Amino acid sequence: MLQICWMRDHNIPNAIPDGKRNTHLGSYLSPDAADAGLNFLTPDIHLLALREMLLRERGAAYDFDRAVANSLSSQPLVFNAFGPLALNLTLATNVFRQLVPSFVQSVEKVLFEHSPGRRVDDPARDNRWLADRSAVDVALHVRTPEGESGIIYCEMKYSEDQTGPAARWRERYDEALKQVRLYKDPNSPVLRDVAIEQLTREHMLSQLAVDNGVTRRAMFIAIGPRLNRRVQTAFQVYANELLPVDDNDRSRVTFRHFTLETFIDAIDVAGDQATADQLWQRYCNFQRVYEAALSLLAPNAQPAAADGSAGEGQLDRKQDDKPRSRRRSSARTKSDQVAAAPEANRHGQ
């Protein structure tokens, strides 16, 4: 419903045939709109997405139709969220200095649909990796505060319900679970569960990148909307399977997870309020869905206040759940608060 609202706001026609109603195509763009790149927030992001898909790494798994036509897919979200960072490394640096200040001094390159195992001639037969096509949505090459090179591997979710389809479990995965030294119990069935196994594979891949000399340091992060409770639960359950972090082991690839709202906040505080507002309105402003339902179920309910605060009978939201730019508070003040707050609290851990 939120994607349909966004499409209507921007006069983007959907794929529902004339005269048809109540189909699942309401959040799909029409062929002409998809070809015009209207699933992306700006023409520059559209061109970036086309370039990345056309010049993708060998074996990279893009679904072109989903990327350009399905507004609910996480594929266009990846480009809409990380595209502005890939096109402006200063912005990328300022965003990730907020999210992981202990790991990032600067962002130097952004790669999409990436796997370090694709450096070899035949990754499917190279048991230094996972002998499959596992890849992360984004890889950010960074310089750490200590001056070392590092990589942040990232997985992004949006409307996924964590019910699959899952990768075929391979014998190599069982070997790698013990090899990477990340887990309390490498034999845990939780790590193999359909809701978790992608995080398991991609974190192992990130650790193997360090172990095989691709980079000296790495981090694996996951991002998903706060209100997608299945995604957030998967992140937390996976985190609970990991061994405690050893601050003295710099070769260990740690795992962090953030809400999409936190990521958008960081873009706002980094200075790109326009992009933050676009992302918020398209992907996170579920108040619109609530208000649409309320207008049908309780048409006489008090509407939202002019300043955006909840009126009587409205959805009860905590003030902190609204991104900073939507609160219209001082970016300077909020930036100072981010810098002063303990890192774990800022990340919702």
C-alpha positions as CSV (number, residue, x, y, z in Angstrom):
1,M,0.0,0.0,0.0
2,L,2.8,2.4,0.8
3,Q,4.4,1.7,-2.6
4,I,1.1,2.3,-4.3
5,C,0.8,5.7,-2.5
6,W,4.3,6.6,-3.6
7,M,3.6,5.7,-7.2
8,R,0.4,7.8,-7.2
9,D,2.2,10.7,-5.7
10,H,4.6,10.7,-8.6
11,N,2.1,9.8,-11.3
12,I,3.7,6.5,-12.0
13,P,1.3,4.1,-13.8
14,N,1.1,0.6,-12.5
15,A,0.9,-2.7,-14.4
16,I,-2.8,-3.4,-13.8
17,P,-4.5,-3.9,-17.2
18,D,-7.3,-1.5,-18.0
19,G,-10.5,-2.4,-16.4
20,K,-9.0,-4.9,-14.0
21,R,-9.1,-4.5,-10.2
22,N,-7.8,-6.2,-7.1
23,T,-4.7,-7.7,-8.6
24,H,-1.3,-8.1,-7.2
25,L,0.1,-5.7,-9.8
26,G,-0.7,-2.5,-8.0
27,S,2.8,-2.1,-6.8
28,Y,4.4,-3.0,-10.1
29,L,5.3,-0.3,-12.6
30,S,3.9,-0.4,-16.1
31,P,6.3,-1.5,-18.8
32,D,6.8,2.1,-20.0
33,A,7.4,3.4,-16.5
34,A,9.8,0.6,-15.8
35,D,11.7,1.3,-19.0
36,A,11.9,5.0,-18.1
37,G,13.6,4.2,-14.8
38,L,10.9,5.4,-12.6
39,N,11.5,2.7,-10.0
40,F,14.6,4.7,-9.0
41,L,14.6,8.0,-7.1
42,T,16.6,9.9,-9.6
43,P,17.9,9.6,-13.2
44,D,21.4,9.3,-11.9
45,I,20.5,6.4,-9.7
46,H,18.7,4.8,-12.6
47,L,21.9,5.1,-14.8
48,L,24.0,3.7,-12.0
49,A,21.7,0.7,-11.6
50,L,21.8,0.0,-15.4
51,R,25.6,0.3,-15.5
52,E,26.0,-2.0,-12.5
53,M,23.6,-4.6,-13.9
54,L,25.1,-4.5,-17.4
55,L,28.7,-4.6,-16.1
56,R,28.0,-7.0,-13.2
57,E,30.6,-9.4,-11.9
58,R,30.5,-12.8,-13.6
59,G,27.9,-14.9,-11.9
60,A,26.1,-12.0,-10.2
61,A,22.4,-12.8,-9.8
62,Y,20.3,-9.8,-10.8
63,D,16.6,-10.1,-11.6
64,F,16.4,-7.2,-14.1
65,D,12.6,-7.2,-14.2
66,R,12.3,-7.0,-10.4
67,A,14.8,-4.3,-10.2
68,V,13.1,-2.0,-12.7
69,A,9.5,-2.9,-12.3
70,N,8.8,-4.2,-8.7
71,S,8.6,-1.3,-6.3
72,L,8.5,-3.7,-3.3
73,S,11.7,-5.5,-4.2
74,S,14.8,-4.9,-2.1
75,Q,16.9,-4.7,-5.3
76,P,15.8,-1.2,-6.3
77,L,16.0,-0.2,-2.6
78,V,19.7,-1.2,-2.5
79,F,20.3,1.2,-5.4
80,N,18.1,4.0,-4.0
81,A,19.7,3.8,-0.6
82,F,23.4,3.2,-1.6
83,G,23.4,4.8,-5.0
84,P,23.7,8.3,-3.6
85,L,26.6,7.1,-1.5
86,A,28.3,5.4,-4.5
87,L,28.0,8.7,-6.5
88,N,29.3,10.8,-3.6
89,L,32.0,9.1,-1.5
90,T,32.1,12.1,0.8
91,L,28.5,11.5,1.7
92,A,29.2,7.8,2.1
93,T,32.1,8.6,4.4
94,N,30.0,10.9,6.6
95,V,27.2,8.3,6.8
96,F,29.4,5.4,7.8
97,R,31.4,7.4,10.2
98,Q,28.2,7.8,12.1
99,L,27.1,4.1,11.9
100,V,30.4,2.5,12.6
101,P,32.9,5.2,13.7
102,S,35.3,2.7,15.2
103,F,35.7,1.0,11.7
104,V,35.5,3.8,9.1
105,Q,37.7,6.8,8.5
106,S,36.8,7.1,4.8
107,V,34.8,5.2,2.2
108,E,36.8,4.7,-1.0
109,K,34.7,2.5,-3.2
110,V,31.1,1.0,-3.4
111,L,30.5,-2.3,-5.1
112,F,27.1,-3.9,-5.8
113,E,26.1,-7.6,-5.8
114,H,29.6,-8.5,-4.9
115,S,31.4,-11.7,-3.9
116,P,35.1,-11.9,-3.1
117,G,35.0,-15.5,-4.3
118,R,34.5,-14.3,-7.9
119,R,38.1,-13.3,-8.1
120,V,39.0,-16.8,-9.0
121,D,38.4,-18.6,-12.3
122,D,35.8,-21.0,-11.0
123,P,34.4,-20.1,-7.6
124,A,31.9,-23.0,-7.7
125,R,34.9,-25.4,-7.5
126,D,37.1,-23.4,-5.2
127,N,36.8,-24.6,-1.6
128,R,38.6,-21.6,-0.2
129,W,35.1,-20.1,-0.5
130,L,31.7,-21.6,-0.3
131,A,31.6,-23.3,-3.7
132,D,28.4,-21.5,-4.6
133,R,27.1,-18.1,-5.9
134,S,26.6,-16.4,-2.5
135,A,27.1,-12.6,-2.7
136,V,26.3,-9.5,-0.6
137,D,24.1,-6.6,-1.8
138,V,26.9,-4.1,-1.3
139,A,30.6,-4.0,-0.4
140,L,32.1,-0.8,0.8
141,H,35.9,-0.5,0.6
142,V,37.0,1.7,3.5
143,R,40.0,3.0,5.3
144,T,39.9,2.4,9.0
145,P,40.8,5.0,11.7
146,E,44.1,3.1,12.1
147,G,44.9,3.5,8.4
148,E,44.2,-0.1,7.4
149,S,42.1,-1.1,4.4
150,G,38.8,-2.8,5.2
151,I,35.6,-3.9,3.6
152,I,32.0,-3.6,4.9
153,Y,29.8,-6.3,3.5
154,C,26.1,-5.4,3.6
155,E,22.8,-7.3,3.2
156,M,19.6,-5.2,2.8
157,K,16.0,-6.4,3.4
158,Y,12.7,-4.7,2.8
159,S,9.5,-6.7,2.4
160,E,11.0,-10.2,2.7
161,D,9.2,-12.5,5.2
162,Q,12.2,-14.8,5.7
163,T,10.4,-17.9,4.5
164,G,12.7,-18.6,1.5
165,P,13.5,-19.8,-0.9
166,A,16.7,-20.9,0.7
167,A,20.0,-22.0,-0.9
168,R,20.5,-25.7,-1.3
169,W,22.6,-26.7,1.8
170,R,26.0,-27.9,0.7
171,E,28.6,-30.0,2.5
172,R,31.0,-27.1,2.1
173,Y,28.8,-25.0,4.3
174,D,29.2,-27.5,7.2
175,E,33.0,-27.3,6.8
176,A,33.0,-23.5,6.6
177,L,30.9,-23.2,9.8
178,K,33.7,-24.7,11.8
179,Q,36.5,-23.1,9.8
180,V,35.4,-19.5,10.2
181,R,35.4,-19.5,14.1
182,L,32.3,-17.3,14.4
183,Y,29.7,-19.4,16.1
184,K,29.0,-20.7,19.6
185,D,27.9,-24.0,18.1
186,P,28.7,-24.6,14.4
187,N,26.3,-27.5,14.5
188,S,23.3,-25.4,15.6
189,P,20.2,-25.9,13.4
190,V,19.4,-22.2,13.8
191,L,22.2,-21.3,11.5
192,R,20.7,-23.6,8.8
193,D,17.1,-22.4,9.3
194,V,15.4,-20.8,6.2
195,A,15.1,-17.5,8.0
196,I,18.7,-17.3,8.9
197,E,20.8,-19.3,6.4
198,Q,21.5,-16.3,4.1
199,L,23.0,-14.3,6.9
200,T,25.0,-17.4,7.8
201,R,26.4,-17.8,4.3
202,E,27.2,-14.1,3.8
203,H,28.9,-13.7,7.1
204,M,31.0,-16.8,6.4
205,L,31.9,-15.3,3.0
206,S,32.9,-12.1,4.7
207,Q,35.2,-14.0,7.2
208,L,36.7,-16.0,4.4
209,A,37.6,-12.8,2.6
210,V,39.8,-11.9,5.5
211,D,41.1,-15.4,5.9
212,N,42.0,-15.7,2.2
213,G,43.8,-12.3,2.2
214,V,41.3,-10.2,0.2
215,T,41.3,-7.6,3.0
216,R,42.9,-7.3,6.4
217,R,39.7,-6.3,8.2
218,A,36.0,-6.7,7.4
219,M,32.6,-6.2,9.0
220,F,29.2,-7.7,8.0
221,I,26.1,-5.6,8.5
222,A,22.4,-6.1,7.8
223,I,19.8,-3.4,7.3
224,G,16.0,-3.7,7.3
225,P,12.9,-1.7,8.2
226,R,12.0,-1.4,11.9
227,L,8.4,-2.6,11.3
228,N,9.4,-5.7,9.4
229,R,9.5,-7.8,12.5
230,R,10.4,-11.0,10.9
231,V,13.5,-9.4,9.4
232,Q,14.4,-7.7,12.7
233,T,13.9,-11.0,14.6
234,A,16.1,-12.9,12.1
235,F,18.9,-10.3,12.7
236,Q,18.7,-10.7,16.5
237,V,18.4,-14.4,16.5
238,Y,21.5,-14.7,14.2
239,A,23.4,-12.3,16.4
240,N,22.7,-14.5,19.4
241,E,24.4,-17.5,17.6
242,L,27.8,-15.6,17.4
243,L,30.7,-15.9,19.8
244,P,31.4,-12.9,21.9
245,V,33.5,-10.3,20.2
246,D,37.2,-10.4,21.1
247,D,38.5,-6.9,20.8
248,N,42.1,-8.2,20.5
249,D,41.2,-10.3,17.4
250,R,41.3,-7.8,14.6
251,S,40.9,-10.6,12.0
252,R,37.4,-11.4,13.4
253,V,34.5,-10.2,11.1
254,T,31.9,-8.7,13.4
255,F,28.2,-8.5,12.7
256,R,26.1,-5.4,13.2
257,H,22.5,-4.8,12.3
258,F,20.6,-1.5,11.8
259,T,17.1,-0.4,11.0
260,L,16.5,1.2,7.6
261,E,15.2,4.2,9.6
262,T,18.6,4.5,11.3
263,F,20.4,4.4,8.0
264,I,18.1,7.1,6.6
265,D,18.8,9.2,9.7
266,A,22.5,8.9,9.0
267,I,22.1,10.2,5.5
268,D,20.1,13.2,6.8
269,V,22.7,14.1,9.4
270,A,25.4,13.6,6.9
271,G,23.9,16.5,5.0
272,D,21.7,15.0,2.3
273,Q,18.2,15.8,3.7
274,A,16.6,15.6,0.2
275,T,17.7,12.0,-0.3
276,A,16.7,11.1,3.3
277,D,13.3,12.6,2.8
278,Q,12.7,10.7,-0.4
279,L,13.8,7.4,1.1
280,W,11.6,8.0,4.2
281,Q,8.5,8.9,2.2
282,R,8.9,5.9,-0.1
283,Y,10.0,3.2,2.2
284,C,9.2,4.1,5.8
285,N,6.3,6.5,6.1
286,F,3.7,3.8,7.2
287,Q,1.7,6.5,8.8
288,R,0.1,7.0,5.4
289,V,-1.1,3.4,5.4
290,Y,-2.6,3.9,8.9
291,E,-4.3,7.1,7.8
292,A,-5.7,5.5,4.7
293,A,-7.2,2.7,6.7
294,L,-8.5,5.1,9.4
295,S,-10.2,7.3,6.7
296,L,-12.3,4.2,5.8
297,L,-12.9,2.7,9.2
298,A,-13.2,5.9,11.2
299,P,-13.9,8.8,8.8
300,N,-14.6,11.2,11.7
301,A,-11.3,10.7,13.5
302,Q,-9.2,13.7,14.2
303,P,-6.6,14.2,11.4
304,A,-2.9,14.6,11.9
305,A,-1.8,17.9,13.4
306,A,-0.1,20.4,11.1
307,D,3.3,19.7,12.5
308,G,3.0,16.0,11.8
309,S,2.4,15.0,15.5
310,A,-0.2,12.4,16.2
311,G,-3.7,13.7,16.8
312,E,-6.4,12.1,18.9
313,G,-7.1,8.6,17.7
314,Q,-4.0,8.3,15.6
315,L,-1.2,5.8,15.6
316,D,0.8,6.0,18.8
317,R,4.5,6.5,17.9
318,K,7.4,7.2,20.1
319,Q,9.1,10.5,19.2
320,D,12.4,8.6,18.7
321,D,10.9,6.4,16.0
322,K,10.6,9.4,13.6
323,P,13.8,10.2,11.6
324,R,15.5,13.4,12.4
325,S,14.6,15.3,9.3
326,R,10.9,14.4,9.7
327,R,11.1,15.8,13.3
328,R,12.4,19.1,11.7
329,S,14.9,19.5,14.5
330,S,18.4,20.9,14.1
331,A,20.7,18.7,12.2
332,R,23.6,20.2,14.1
333,T,22.0,19.3,17.4
334,K,21.2,15.8,16.3
335,S,24.7,15.3,14.9
336,D,26.2,16.3,18.2
337,Q,23.9,13.9,20.0
338,V,25.0,11.1,17.6
339,A,28.6,11.8,18.2
340,A,28.2,12.0,22.0
341,A,25.9,8.9,22.4
342,P,27.4,5.5,23.2
343,E,27.9,3.5,20.0
344,A,25.8,0.5,21.1
345,N,22.9,2.8,22.0
346,R,22.9,4.5,18.6
347,H,22.8,1.1,16.9
348,G,19.8,-0.1,18.9
349,Q,21.8,-2.9,20.5
